[in-house]
Amino acid sequence: GAGVSQSPSNKVTEKGKDVELRCDPISGHTALYWYRQSLGQGLEFLIYFQGNSAPDKSGLPSDRFSAERTGGSVSTLTIQRTQQEDSAVYLCASSFFTGFQETQYFGPGTRLLVL
Amino acid sequence: GDSVTQMEGPVTLSEEACLTINCTYTATGYPSLFWYVQYPGEGLQLLLKATKADDKGSNKGFEATYRKETTSFHLEKGSVQVSDSAVYFCALSRPINTDKLIFGTGTRLQVFP
């Protein structure tokens, strides 16, 4: 079956512009996560959605970052007024939610370069 | 807070050599432990996991045992192949609030023929 998909695969933008990154989780997965992979910080958690519960935004690095999940499926991560330090690979993952540690399946990522 | 520490790379080995990548963690309670692998040009994939003390996760010839007494989850393989060249990430998650993964910094493995 189809895995987690993300778009675009690559994004180059100018400092100060806004960007939107999209994630399509695996069908039936109610949990969705965003992570960031950067040279300086490694792999870090950004935000988590589970069903209709309030998202866990504890990993968002600043108020320029926001995310939403519409209809319990597709998610969009928005970065406003991008900075060069936002350059990274943004990874999305999804999983079933059973209250136990279900396997998270990762998408291929969006590589963001802020010039 | 919770954290994962893994050995720095790169680890360079000849084919058929033995591999150990060390991973230790800091967490209260009983986290689940994971090894993820990222092959060149590909996304993160779960390699193996263990959810309680003394459990052994295994896959593709790799093994790791959850050692609570030493808070470790070292990755081992008896005979590596060139195709094992990748970056390996140790991670933990706790069943509190979210199952977010906390990753180590990753260890690059290079296997030469």
Contacts between the chains, C-beta under 8 A, distances in Angstrom:
chain1	res1	chain2	res2	distance
A	31	B	99	7.0
A	33	B	100	6.3
A	33	B	101	7.7
A	35	B	101	7.5
A	42	B	103	6.2
A	42	B	104	7.5
A	42	B	105	4.7
A	42	B	106	6.5
A	43	B	89	6.4
A	43	B	91	8.0
A	43	B	101	7.8
A	43	B	103	3.9
A	43	B	106	7.3
A	44	B	103	7.6
A	45	B	100	4.4
A	45	B	101	6.8
A	45	B	102	7.1
A	48	B	98	4.5
A	48	B	99	8.0
A	48	B	100	5.6
A	50	B	98	7.2
A	56	B	97	6.4
A	56	B	98	4.9
A	56	B	100	7.1
A	59	B	100	7.3
A	91	B	43	7.3
A	91	B	44	6.7
A	93	B	44	7.8
A	93	B	101	8.0
A	95	B	99	7.0
A	97	B	99	7.9
A	99	B	95	7.0
A	100	B	51	7.6
A	100	B	95	6.6
A	101	B	32	3.9
A	101	B	49	7.5
A	101	B	51	5.9
A	101	B	93	5.4
A	101	B	95	6.2
A	101	B	99	5.6
A	102	B	99	6.7
A	103	B	46	5.3
A	103	B	49	7.2
A	104	B	46	7.5
A	104	B	99	7.3
A	104	B	101	6.4
A	105	B	46	7.7
A	106	B	36	7.9
A	106	B	43	4.9
A	106	B	44	4.1
A	106	B	45	7.3
A	107	B	43	6.1
A	108	B	42	7.4
A	108	B	43	4.5
A	109	B	43	6.2
